[in-house]
Amino acid sequence: MDTPVDLPQKIAALVETLRDEGIPASHALASTGIAPAQLADPGFRVSARQLLTVLERCAQLSRDPAFALRAGLRLRVDHFGLYGYALLSCPTPREAIHFALRYRALATPLLGLAVRESGASLCWSFSDLHALGACSDLFRLSCEIQFATQLSLHRDVMGAGILPNEVRAAYPAPCHAALYENLLGCPVHFDAPLSEISFDAKWLAQPIALGHPIPAALIRETCDRLLHDLQPAAGTASQICAMLLAQPGRFPDIERLAQRLDMSSRTLRRKLLLEGTSYQQLLDGVRHRLATDYLTTTKLNTEDVAASLGFSDAANFRQAFKRWTGRRPSDFRPQALRRDPPDV
């Protein structure tokens, strides 16, 4: 519980939720030993105890009793880095479920997780992993952030229109019980035997909504390798490169990066300028290196490579690639991997 092994994305979501109320990140992180800028460091890890401390601190500071639900809804699949992209790369929802369970430790778990099919429902249940106490505020807050996170991730994987069938909470109704149904979009029952959120099982037969064309194994291997290759020696540019690599294909803009680093975009631009670079140069460098890697090691066609790098179409990708290298994407293809018609 005290070992710092988890990504800080849930803490970051809590901090951003309180920032919406005008509460500075430093206040929410007080007594945790975490500096706001560390939340943007891809190599930074937190312990379960630090996350629980932030939950308690936020409960003391927030004027919104449903802040944990709102923080969970703020979490998106791309906040989970390679774990999230690997979920999107699974060919079917069932395989995404198996992956989610197998690699759950990568998603900063506060609760135990299990899944079962019951009739026409797919049901996720949450258990008291850290012995918080079924009627404790910390267990309730942990369940709230998990209920909402589960809904948000289902929407990313299966489509924005998905809603749960119902939520059951293994604790008494809190004072803000009415907000559960408003935020989660389904009936909610308290004092239940288990804390669970269920969905219609028919979505298991649907294709994944935001399917990523890069296989999960390749995402992990490529980004592990490129993270070392692309990072400058030190400084803000190093952090930006790592943050871009953590979200291949859905690269955050400079405003989002600045927010994660707890500074203004103007300050971030100035820091990068002092290091002799810019956001656009770093983004181009990441895209260039990823493109070269995909072209030389996979059979993805040019359209898939373009989509995986966030380009609107293959033509824009080809123009950018020629600007970076003076050559066409097809020039980088080993003969054995060529699937595209010749570039024009």
Phi, psi and omega per residue, in radians:
M1 nan -0.455 -3.129
D2 -1.727 -0.071 -3.114
T3 -1.428 2.186 -3.129
P4 -1.363 1.543 -3.100
V5 -2.126 -0.098 -3.003
D6 -1.804 2.601 3.012
L7 -1.152 2.635 -3.050
P8 -1.598 0.361 -2.983
Q9 -1.138 -0.595 3.131
K10 -1.235 -0.663 3.050
I11 -1.106 -0.733 3.126
A12 -1.070 -0.697 3.126
A13 -1.154 -0.681 3.093
L14 -1.127 -0.761 3.138
V15 -1.094 -0.751 3.136
E16 -1.159 -0.631 3.125
T17 -1.128 -0.721 3.100
L18 -1.265 -0.530 3.083
R19 -1.076 -0.570 3.080
D20 -1.076 -0.438 3.084
E21 -1.547 0.019 -3.118
G22 1.519 0.248 -3.128
I23 -1.667 2.074 -3.067
P24 -1.091 2.651 3.122
A25 -1.024 -0.656 -3.107
S26 -1.077 -0.538 3.108
H27 -1.238 -0.757 -3.124
A28 -1.171 -0.484 -3.081
L29 -1.689 0.027 -3.115
A30 -0.955 2.396 3.088
S31 1.232 0.212 3.116
T32 -1.755 -0.298 -3.047
G33 1.391 0.189 -3.122
I34 -1.888 2.252 3.030
A35 -1.577 2.511 -3.126
P36 -0.896 -0.707 -3.100
A37 -1.139 -0.444 -3.127
Q38 -1.165 -0.433 -3.121
L39 -1.136 -0.347 3.138
A40 -1.671 -0.030 -3.110
D41 -1.490 1.995 -3.102
P42 -1.055 -0.376 3.124
G43 -1.571 -0.075 -3.078
F44 -1.375 2.442 3.132
R45 -2.261 2.645 3.141
V46 -2.196 2.846 3.089
S47 -1.724 2.837 3.069
A48 -1.060 -0.626 3.136
R49 -1.142 -0.667 3.103
Q50 -1.117 -0.724 3.119
L51 -1.102 -0.740 3.108
L52 -1.127 -0.655 3.097
T53 -1.104 -0.731 3.098
V54 -1.122 -0.707 3.087
L55 -1.008 -0.822 3.129
E56 -1.097 -0.748 -3.120
R57 -1.115 -0.746 3.133
C58 -1.130 -0.647 3.106
A59 -1.103 -0.582 3.106
Q60 -1.284 -0.604 -3.018
L61 -1.563 -0.612 -2.977
S62 -1.295 2.492 3.026
R63 -1.580 -0.074 -3.104
D64 -1.826 1.940 -3.112
P65 -1.144 -0.301 -3.130
A66 -1.751 0.410 -3.060
F67 -1.052 -0.616 -3.106
A68 -1.193 -0.660 3.054
L69 -1.093 -0.760 -3.126
R70 -1.168 -0.634 3.112
A71 -1.137 -0.718 3.115
G72 -1.108 -0.689 3.110
L73 -1.177 -0.402 3.131
R74 -1.291 -0.449 -3.115
L75 -1.248 2.279 3.131
R76 -2.119 2.932 -3.061
V77 -1.067 -0.553 -3.118
D78 -1.308 -0.230 3.041
H79 -1.203 -0.331 -3.083
F80 -1.654 0.270 3.033
G81 0.993 -2.340 -3.069
L82 -1.125 -0.550 3.087
Y83 -1.036 -0.791 3.135
G84 -1.153 -0.750 3.138
Y85 -1.194 -0.563 3.067
A86 -1.153 -0.632 3.056
L87 -1.043 -0.781 -3.124
L88 -1.193 -0.424 -3.107
S89 -1.464 -0.171 3.116
C90 -1.143 2.419 -3.055
P91 -1.237 -0.440 -3.114
T92 -2.399 2.744 3.069
P93 -1.003 -0.657 3.141
R94 -1.095 -0.709 3.110
E95 -1.193 -0.586 3.070
A96 -1.116 -0.676 3.102
I97 -1.108 -0.805 3.127
H98 -1.069 -0.726 3.118
F99 -1.112 -0.758 -3.111
A100 -1.043 -0.716 -3.135
L101 -1.251 -0.727 -3.082
R102 -1.153 -0.682 -3.067
Y103 -1.894 0.482 -3.080
R104 -0.982 -0.536 -3.109
A105 -1.054 -0.349 3.132
L106 -1.375 -0.122 -3.025
A107 -1.926 0.430 3.075
T108 0.944 1.100 -3.069
P109 -1.299 2.315 2.956
L110 -1.784 -0.343 -3.076
L111 -2.215 2.686 2.966
G112 -1.212 2.635 -3.066
L113 -2.291 2.346 3.037
A114 -2.485 2.753 3.141
V115 -2.401 2.540 3.092
R116 -2.636 2.678 2.981
E117 -1.698 2.251 -3.132
S118 -2.263 1.747 -3.063
G119 1.123 -2.130 -3.125
A120 -1.647 0.196 -3.078
S121 -2.027 2.533 2.947
L122 -1.823 2.147 -2.966
C123 -2.110 2.179 3.036
W124 -1.759 2.255 3.132
S125 -2.103 2.577 -3.058
F126 -2.125 2.318 -3.116
S127 -2.045 2.883 -3.044
D128 -1.418 1.359 -3.024
L129 -1.029 -0.652 -3.032
H130 -1.872 0.340 3.095
A131 0.909 0.883 3.140
L132 -1.332 -0.440 -3.081
G133 1.811 2.132 -3.000
A134 -1.028 -0.476 -3.114
C135 -1.839 0.178 -3.109
S136 -1.386 2.708 3.076
D137 -1.110 -0.629 -3.118
L138 -1.150 -0.673 3.098
F139 -1.155 -0.743 3.120
R140 -1.065 -0.811 -3.136
L141 -1.090 -0.701 3.109
S142 -1.100 -0.725 3.101
C143 -1.139 -0.701 -3.119
E144 -1.081 -0.823 -3.127
I145 -1.165 -0.557 -3.135
Q146 -1.305 -0.725 3.076
F147 -0.945 -0.865 -3.062
A148 -1.225 -0.655 3.093
T149 -1.099 -0.738 -3.136
Q150 -1.052 -0.740 3.108
L151 -1.129 -0.783 -3.110
S152 -1.091 -0.743 3.141
L153 -1.187 -0.658 3.078
H154 -1.078 -0.673 3.127
R155 -1.156 -0.684 3.119
D156 -1.154 -0.714 -3.070
V157 -1.392 -0.671 -2.982
M158 -1.932 -0.204 3.135
G159 2.175 2.575 -3.000
A160 -1.138 -0.360 -3.062
G161 -1.452 -0.074 -3.058
I162 -1.255 2.433 3.085
L163 -2.293 2.648 3.083
P164 -1.241 2.760 2.982
N165 -1.286 -0.816 3.112
E166 -2.902 2.857 3.042
V167 -2.150 2.400 3.046
R168 -2.145 2.292 -3.094
A169 -2.056 2.268 -3.101
A170 -1.535 0.831 3.086
Y171 -2.732 2.829 -3.109
P172 -1.122 2.735 3.116
A173 -1.105 2.200 3.090
P174 -1.385 3.067 -3.096
C175 -1.108 -0.450 -3.115
H176 -1.771 0.487 -3.072
A177 -0.952 -0.633 -3.104
A178 -1.095 -0.455 -3.124
L179 -1.278 -0.366 3.117
Y180 -1.006 -0.917 -3.093
E181 -1.122 -0.647 3.121
N182 -1.110 -0.725 -3.047
L183 -1.498 -0.566 -3.092
L184 -1.684 -0.291 3.024
G185 1.275 0.546 -3.121
C186 -2.767 2.895 3.058
P187 -1.106 2.531 -3.137
V188 -2.245 2.325 -3.137
H189 -2.128 2.322 -3.123
F190 -1.838 2.987 -3.083
D191 0.980 0.631 3.137
A192 -1.500 2.829 3.108
P193 -1.089 -0.605 -3.125
L194 -2.349 2.754 2.988
S195 -1.598 2.028 -3.001
E196 -2.513 2.662 2.959
I197 -2.292 2.280 -3.059
S198 -2.119 2.600 3.131
F199 -2.239 2.786 3.048
D200 -1.148 2.178 -3.075
A201 -1.189 -0.201 -3.102
K202 -1.129 -0.395 -3.136
W203 -1.198 -0.255 3.095
L204 -1.108 -0.385 -3.137
A205 -1.547 -0.070 -3.108
Q206 -1.548 2.723 3.032
P207 -1.258 2.734 3.099
I208 -1.199 2.284 -2.961
A209 -1.125 -0.742 -3.061
L210 -1.991 0.688 -3.068
G211 -0.864 2.272 -3.116
H212 -1.650 2.267 -3.048
P213 -1.255 -0.192 -3.141
I214 -1.565 2.207 3.136
P215 -1.044 2.613 -3.074
A216 -0.987 -0.778 -3.111
A217 -1.080 -0.680 -3.130
L218 -1.204 -0.658 3.074
I219 -0.990 -0.852 -3.104
R220 -1.128 -0.847 -3.079
E221 -1.133 -0.773 -3.084
T222 -1.128 -0.845 -3.056
C223 -1.256 -0.565 3.038
D224 -1.073 -0.737 -3.111
R225 -1.252 -0.770 -3.052
L226 -1.297 -0.467 -3.126
L227 -0.998 -0.744 3.116
H228 -1.232 -0.704 -3.071
D229 -1.205 -0.623 -2.964
L230 -1.567 -0.432 -3.035
Q231 -1.209 2.295 2.949
P232 -1.125 3.017 -3.023
A233 -1.030 -0.723 -3.077
A234 -2.905 3.049 2.985
G235 1.676 -2.995 -3.078
T236 -1.108 -0.684 -3.136
A237 -1.037 -0.626 3.102
S238 -1.097 -0.776 3.114
Q239 -1.086 -0.744 -3.117
I240 -1.128 -0.749 3.107
C241 -1.023 -0.796 -3.116
A242 -1.147 -0.662 3.136
M243 -1.185 -0.656 3.090
L244 -1.167 -0.733 3.138
L245 -1.152 -0.470 -3.129
A246 -1.251 -0.260 -3.126
Q247 -2.311 1.043 -3.079
P248 -1.076 2.233 3.102
G249 1.620 -0.367 3.090
R250 -2.250 0.943 -3.001
F251 -1.074 2.265 3.089
P252 -1.193 2.553 3.104
D253 -1.387 3.077 -3.023
I254 -1.177 -0.536 3.108
E255 -1.118 -0.763 3.141
R256 -1.151 -0.740 3.122
L257 -1.105 -0.738 3.135
A258 -1.084 -0.718 3.117
Q259 -1.067 -0.737 3.140
R260 -1.138 -0.524 3.119
L261 -1.550 0.072 3.093
D262 1.033 0.807 3.074
M263 -2.553 2.963 3.081
S264 -1.397 2.776 3.100
S265 -1.131 -0.543 3.101
R266 -1.114 -0.750 3.109
T267 -1.127 -0.718 3.136
L268 -1.100 -0.761 3.117
R269 -1.053 -0.717 -3.129
R270 -1.129 -0.726 3.130
K271 -1.107 -0.738 3.129
L272 -1.161 -0.677 3.118
L273 -1.068 -0.707 3.109
L274 -1.136 -0.432 3.096
E275 -1.622 0.121 3.044
G276 1.366 0.468 -3.125
T277 -2.574 -3.022 3.130
S278 -2.603 2.901 3.092
Y279 -1.000 -0.798 -3.089
Q280 -1.119 -0.680 3.108
Q281 -1.114 -0.732 3.134
L282 -1.175 -0.728 3.110
L283 -1.091 -0.776 3.111
D284 -1.068 -0.688 3.136
G285 -1.115 -0.735 3.116
V286 -1.132 -0.835 -3.133
R287 -1.093 -0.749 -3.134
H288 -1.039 -0.843 -3.091
R289 -1.171 -0.730 3.096
L290 -1.115 -0.756 -3.137
A291 -1.046 -0.820 3.137
T292 -1.053 -0.710 -3.133
D293 -1.155 -0.797 -3.141
Y294 -1.108 -0.703 -3.100
L295 -1.184 -0.573 -3.042
T296 -1.659 -0.226 -3.058
T297 -2.160 -0.117 -3.123
T298 -2.246 2.945 3.075
K299 -1.733 0.255 3.101
L300 -1.041 2.407 3.067
N301 -1.356 2.998 -3.046
T302 -1.076 -0.638 3.127
E303 -1.077 -0.742 3.141
D304 -1.196 -0.686 3.083
V305 -1.083 -0.779 3.128
A306 -1.037 -0.809 -3.140
A307 -1.111 -0.656 -3.115
S308 -1.222 -0.315 3.118
L309 -1.817 0.136 3.056
G310 1.443 0.277 3.091
F311 -1.464 2.576 -3.103
S312 -1.238 -0.491 3.102
D313 -2.789 2.966 -3.076
A314 -1.172 -0.560 -3.119
A315 -1.099 -0.763 3.113
N316 -1.117 -0.662 3.101
F317 -1.101 -0.792 -3.121
R318 -1.057 -0.716 3.124
Q319 -1.093 -0.775 -3.139
A320 -1.130 -0.727 -3.111
F321 -1.113 -0.690 3.114
K322 -1.169 -0.596 3.091
R323 -1.155 -0.688 -3.134
W324 -1.245 -0.683 -2.938
T325 -2.068 -0.293 -3.018
G326 1.320 0.136 -3.099
R327 -2.300 2.978 3.128
R328 -1.580 2.690 3.081
P329 -0.960 -0.663 -3.101
S330 -1.118 -0.406 3.130
D331 -1.169 -0.363 -3.107
F332 -1.610 -0.109 -3.088
R333 -1.359 2.150 2.913
P334 -1.087 2.576 -3.062
Q335 -0.957 -0.663 -3.069
A336 -1.206 -0.316 -3.080
L337 -1.817 0.029 -3.026
R338 -1.290 2.194 3.071
R339 -2.213 -0.409 -3.069
D340 -1.379 2.681 2.888
P341 -1.179 2.794 -3.126
P342 -0.989 2.459 3.074
D343 -1.157 2.598 3.092
V344 -2.013 nan nan
